[in-house]
Amino acid sequence: MSWVQVLVLSIVQGLTEFLPVSSSGHLRIVSELFWGQDAGASFTAVIQLGTELAVVVFFAKMIWQILTGWFKGWVDKESRGQDWKMGWFVIVGSIPIGVLGLAGKDLIRDALRNLWITAGMLILFSLVFIVAERVGKKNRGFDELTMKDAIIMGLCQCLALIPGVSRSGGTISGGLFLGLDREVATRFSFLLAIPAVLASGLFSLPDAFDPAAGQAASGMQLLVGTAVAFVVGYASIAWLLKFVSNHSFEWFAAYRIPVGIFVMILLAVGVLQPF
């Protein structure tokens, strides 16, 4: 893997990880379009550690409150407030993608990376965004989150295992259908992604050096790529939270649909190969 490829893909990762446009889908498309070869699910999972570190830093205060509240709740039952519950929401909501990700790892790294699937999901799931925006009441706050919400959004997060769906898009859409405020759904989506992405990145680290799992990267390339993804990702979080406070997610559907159609055209004429 060349340094140019590492830098470009890391920037793409940082820009698209939190936007509901599918970072894995964009990495898949960019890799095939410019280098004619899939960078691999393992490389993608590792540089995602940079963007998840951006989440940890950006929401450090909130995460610290949740962690301390959750641990304190084990010692003092009287202190079991919203932070205690939020800790359990994140833990339980992360279980579905952990189980499915481990059980279907071979499928995720192979068949599901077909660009026809990626393009189709970019288009199809855009319709879900539109319906979620128009049907969801968006009148429930952060303190109104329930375990039911966490489980449903956790199940929606599993859709992110398919390139083209989008982790944030899946969970946020689920939150909107449940009536959560757009910004609340977005913030909880970020929190819910932390355990899953960190586990996936660490689990995939050995494979990122293996050419059989994609295009092998050196340790320094993975380190630099993760750092670049962190910086760009941090800026993307700040922008998205500001954007969703006043704008509909339908704007992202308006972007995803043309991209999906464009990729299908390139596949049909042979410019891009499915694998």
Sequence and secondary structure as in RCSB ss.txt:
>XXXX:A:sequence
MSWVQVLVLSIVQGLTEFLPVSSSGHLRIVSELFWGQDAGASFTAVIQLGTELAVVVFFAKMIWQILTGWFKGWV
DKESRGQDWKMGWFVIVGSIPIGVLGLAGKDLIRDALRNLWITAGMLILFSLVFIVAERVGKKNRGFDELTMKDA
IIMGLCQCLALIPGVSRSGGTISGGLFLGLDREVATRFSFLLAIPAVLASGLFSLPDAFDPAAGQAASGMQLLVG
TAVAFVVGYASIAWLLKFVSNHSFEWFAAYRIPVGIFVMILLAVGVLQPF
>XXXX:A:secstr
  HHHHHHHHHHHHHHTTTTT HHHHHHHHHHHHHSS   HHHHHHHHHHHHHHHHHHTHHHHHHHHHHHHHHHH
 GGG  HHHHHHHHHHHHHHHHHHHHHHTHHHHHTGGG HHHHHHHHHHHHHHHHHHHHH    B GGG  HHHH
HHHHHHHGGGGSTTS HHHHHHHHHHHTTB HHHHHHHHHHHHHHHHHHHHHHHTGGGG GGGSS   HHHHHHH
HHHHHHHHHHHHHHHHHHHTTS THHHHHHHHHHHHHHHHHHHTTSS   
